[in-house]
Amino acid sequence: MEGEPTLRLRIFDLNCWAIRYLSKRRQERVRLIGDTLRQEGFDLVLLQEVWSEQDYSDLRVKLAGCYPFSHYFRSGVIGSGLCVFSRFPILDTLLYQYSLNGYPYMLQHGDWFGGKSVGVSVGVTAPLLSLSLQLHAEYCREKDAYLPHRLVQAWELAQFIRHTSKAADVVLLGGDLNMHPEDVGIRLLRGWTGLRDAFAEATRFEGCKNGCTLVPDNCFTDKSELLPFPLGIRIDYILYKAISSFTVKCEELKTTTGPALGTDIPFSDHEAVMATLHIQRRGQLVGATLGTADLADVMTEARAEVGVGLRAAQQQRYSSGRMAVLALLLLLLQAAAALGTLAGLGAEQPFPKLSFCLLAFLALGVLVLATGLHLFHTMEVKMLHGTEDQMWMALRALQERP
């Protein structure tokens, strides 16, 4: 009703960049984040890249007085890095790990080992469905080998939100999406779910120009990655929508701007995003979705990019399979030569035994590696093909809509 009181919800979102042994001044920054959260008293805190469970435990102890409810989402080899702190009770939690998340052999990037996921917590406010998440990093915008994987993640996230938010009144999403506001993945996610961008909807804004969260002034930022973007880029978001008889308005959005107050270091290599939302029961309201034609265009563009990734994965599967077959043939030839020598059917072994054994071990190693890659890319092909089919079904439904 019009006269019902408004719930004022303050949200804090941050990619903490807290990688044990690798992130600079990690422990100092985690303590600083905890002190700031305790002083500010937000209603909901969504954190990413808290890779150490000990860091989470330290934060939980420090914040127990003002955030009595919290949860850490575990997945992957080194964890999802996602955690939530809340002033309101968390009734239930769920973790969904994306089907594609980079390549295990790209050790210098490491996204595959992190088990990128979306963590969902259900609170008692409204009820509120809150999601903390991170998508695969971009690394190189000119030659983005991970774009198909990130689009699959964006599509799975959009589908996940559509199917899990039906019982909620308000959906709130915060996290590092690793995509620029006009990228096809963001447009697909917002268009398919109806989520609103707090930066675009905010009545008041304060912080970095254009809401950027990865800025060259940050002392921890890799300046070379931002050369094409002198003002920085916006890849951290707070998105929201009302589903039933509620309205949600963003009163204020802020980002941090460098070193935390009274210190010489920022919280992270990302700037934090802070939003103040007003939630009120009124009349029927749904998210602001794109028009059917615009959404169909976005879906077509996304499906085309997934198709490019599918063809690349098929080629990699073929190459690794061929390598495995050649390694197997070499092993069989060596086995036949060894058996022939043992049976006295052939001449003396043409290679020294040490060289023969080393060649056999090399062929065996190539066989195991190539077989593993073939299996991985086979699964990748299936996931990309499945996503392409789902997008085609959704696109056909959009085109047939009156």
N, C-alpha and C positions, 0 to 999 in steps of 0.2 A: 504494500500500500504506500501511497505517497507520503503519509505521515510517519511511517516507521523509521526508526533511527538508522543512521548510516554507520556502517562498520568501516573504520579507517585502518588500513592495513599497510604497514611499512615493510618493504622487502629489500634485502641486501643480497647481491649476487656477485661472485668473484671467482675467477680462475686463479687459484692460489700459487700455481707453479711451485709445488712443494715436492720435488723429486729428491729422494734421499741420495746423498753423496754427489749430486750433480747440480742442483739449484743453488745459486749463490745466497748466502746468509739465510738459509731456509729456517732454521730454528728461531732465529731472531725475528724473522718476518711472521712466523706462525704465532709467536708470543704477542707480537704487535697486533695481529688480526684479532686474537682473542681479547686483548685489552680494549680495543676499539669497539668490538661487538658488545662487550659487557657494559661499556659506558653509554653507548648509543641506545641500546634496548630496542632493537628491531623486533617485529612480530615473527618474521620468517627469514631464515638465512639459508641460501643455497650456495654450496661451495663445490668447486671442481678441482681436480688435480691435487687432492690431498692423498698422495700415494702411500704415505706411511700411516698404518693404523695407530702407531704410537702418537703421531701428531694429532690424529682424531681423538684419541683417549685423553690427551692433554687438554685439548679444546673442550671436550665434554666435561671434564672436571672443573675447568675454569669457568665455564658458562652455565653450570648446573643451576645456579641461583636464578638467572634471568631467562634461561632457555631450558626448562626442565625436560623437554622432550626432544630426542634426537635419534638419528639412525645413520649408519654407515652401510653403503651398498658394496658388496663384495662380488667381484667377477674377474675373469681373465687370469693371467699368470701373476701380475703384480697388483691386481685390483682395479676397480672402476675409477677410483679417485673421487667418487661422489659422496657427499654427505649433506644432511639436512638438520638444522636446529630450529626449534619452534617454541613459541610461548603457549601454543594451543596443543591439546592432546593429538597425537598421531594415532589414528584408529587402525590403519593398515598400511602395508608397504608392498611394493612389487618392483622387481628389476627385470628389464627386458634388454638382452644383449643383441646388438645388431648382427645380422647374418654375415655381413661382409665388413671387414675392418682393416684393410690394407694387406700387406704381404709379410709373412714371417721372416723372409730373407732380407728385408729392408731393415737391418739392425740399427742403422744410424737414425731411423725415425721412431721405431719402437711402438707405433700405435697398435699393432696387432697384439702385442703382449699386454697392453693395457686393458683390453676387453671393453672398448668404448660402449656405453650403455645409456639407457634412460632410467632413472630411478623415480618411482612414483610414491608419494605419500598422501594419504587421505586424512584430512583434518575435520574438525567439528564445526568450522566456520563456514556456514552456507549450505551444504558441505563444500569444502574447497579441495580440489584435486590439484596438487602441486607437483611439478616435474623438474628435476635437476638433471642436466644432460650435457654431453659433449660429443661433437661429431669429429670425424677424421680431419686432421690438419691438412692445409693446402700445400705448404712448402714451396711450390713453384707455380705461380699463376700462369706464366706463359706456356709451360708444358706440364699441365696438372694431370699426372697419371692417376691420381686418386679421385678425380671428379665422378666417374661412374659409381665408385663405392660410396662417396658422400651423398650422391643422389639416391642410391638405394637406402641409405640410412635416413635421409629426409623423408622418403616415401614411407618407409616402415614406421617412422615416428608419427607421420600424419595419420596413417592407418591405425596405429596404436592409440592415438588420442581420440580418434573417432569412435573406436570400439570400447574404450575404457571410461569415457567421460559421460556416458549416457545417464548415469545416476547422480552426476555432480551438478551443482548449480553454477559453479565458477571454476574455470580452468586457468591455472597460472603456470607458465613455463619460464624458466630462467637457465641460462647456461651459455657456454662458448660454442656457437654453431659453426665457427670457422668459415663463414660465408659473408660476403658483402651484402648490404640490404637489397641490391638489385639483381643478385645472382639468381639463377633459375631455381636452385634448391630452396632458397628462402621464399620465393614467389610461389613455388609448389606447396610448401608447408603451410603458408598463410592462406593461400587460395583454397586448399582442400579442407582446411580445418576451421577457417574463419577467425583465426587468432589475430589480435590487434597488437601493433607495435607500440610499446609504452613511449618510446622516443617521439614517434610521429603524433601520438595522441595527447601528450603531456600539455597541460595548461602552462606550466612553468618549467624551464630547463636551466640547469646550471652545471657547468663542467667543461670538458674538452670540446672544441669546435666540432660541430656535426655529430656530437655524441660518440666520437671515436674512443675506442678502448685499447687500442694498440697504437701508441704514439711515439714519435722519435725522441721526445724529451725524457722518456722513461729511461733511467740508467741501466735497466736490465734488458731493454729491447735490442734485438739484433737490427742495427740501423740499415744494413744492406738489404734486408727484406722489405724495408719501407721506402726505398729510393723512388719507386714510381708514385708513392703516395706521401708527399711532403707534410700533409696535415695528419697523417695516420689513417687507420681503417677502423670501422665499427664491425666487430665480429661477436661481441657479447650482447645478449638481448634479454629483455624481460617482455614476454608476450602474454596476453591474457584474453579471455572472452567470458561472457555470461551465456549460459545455456538455457536456463528456464526463466522464471519471472524475476530476474535480477538485472540490474545495470551495474556496470563497472566503469569508472572513470579514473583516469590518471591525473591526479592533481599536480604532482611534481615528479620530475626525474632529475637525478644528479649523477655525475661521475666524479671519481677522485681525479685529482690533477697533479700527479707527481708524489713527492715525499709526504708521508703521513705527518699530521700535525705534531710538531716538537721533535721530529726525527730527521735523519738525512737520507732515508730510504723509503721507497713506496712499498705497498703491500705485496706487489707481485710485478711481473712483467706486463700484466694486463691491468687496466684501470677497473675499479669496482663500479658496479651500477646499482643505484639505490632508487627505488620508486615508492611513491605514496599513492595508494589506490583507495577509492571510495566505492564501497559495495552497498547497494541499497535495493530493497524489493520494490518493484514498480509494476510495470506491465510486461507483456511478452516481449522479449528481446533476444535476438540471436547474434552470433558473430557477424562481422562485416566481411562477407565472402566476396570474391571477385565475380564479375558477370560470367555467364556461361561461356561466351565466346572467348573472353580473356583467359579464363581458366583452361579452356580447350587448347589455346595457343601455348600456354605454359606447359600443359601436359604433353603436347606434341614435341616441344623443345626438349623437355626432360627425357622423354622416351627415346628421342634421337640420340642424346648423349649416352644413355644406357646402352643403346644399340652399338655405338662405337666401342664402348667398353666390352660388350659381349664379343664382338669380333676380335678385339685384341686378346681377350682371354682364350678364345678358341685357338688363335694362332699360338699362344704360349702353351696351351695344352698339347697341341700337335708337336711343337718343338721339343717339349720335355718328354713326350711319349716316344718320339723318334730317337732321342738320346738314350732313353732307357733300353730300347730295342737294340741299338748298336752296342751298348755296354754289355747286354746279355749275350749277344752274338760273340763278342770278344771273349767273354768268360767261357762260353761253350767251346770255342776254338782252343783256348788254353787248356781246358779240361781234356779235350780230345787229344791234344799234343802230349799232355802229361800221361794220359792213359796209354797212348801208343808207345811212349818211351818206356813205361813200366812193363808193358807186355813184350817189349823187344821187337815191335813191328816197325819201328822207324829208326832213323839215324840218331846219332847222339844229339841231345838237346842243344839247339842252336844258340840259346842264350844262357848266360850264367844263372845259377839257381836264384841268387839274390835279385837279379833284374827280373827274372820270371815271376818271383813272388811279389815284388813291388808292383809290377804291371797288373798282376791279378788283384792285389788289394786296391789299386787305383780303379780298375774296372768295376770292382764290387762297390767302392764308394760312389762312383758315378751312377751306378745302377740304383743304389738306395736313394741318393739325392734326386735323381731324375724321376724315380717312381713317386717319391714324396711330392715333388712339384707337380707331377701329372695328376695325382689325386687332388691336390689343393686346387689347381686350376679347373679340374673337372667340377668340383663343388662350386667354384666361382662362376663357371658357365651356367650351372643349374640355377644359382641364385639370381644372376643377372637376367637369365631367360625368364624365370618366374616373375621377376619384377616387371619386365617388359610386357609380359602377358597381362599382369594385373593392371598396368597403366593403359593397355589397349582396351581392356574391358571397361575401365572407368571412362576413358575417352569416348568410346562408342556410346556409353550411357549418356554422357554429356551432349553428344551430337544428336542423339535421338530425343533429348528432352525438348518439350514444346517451348 
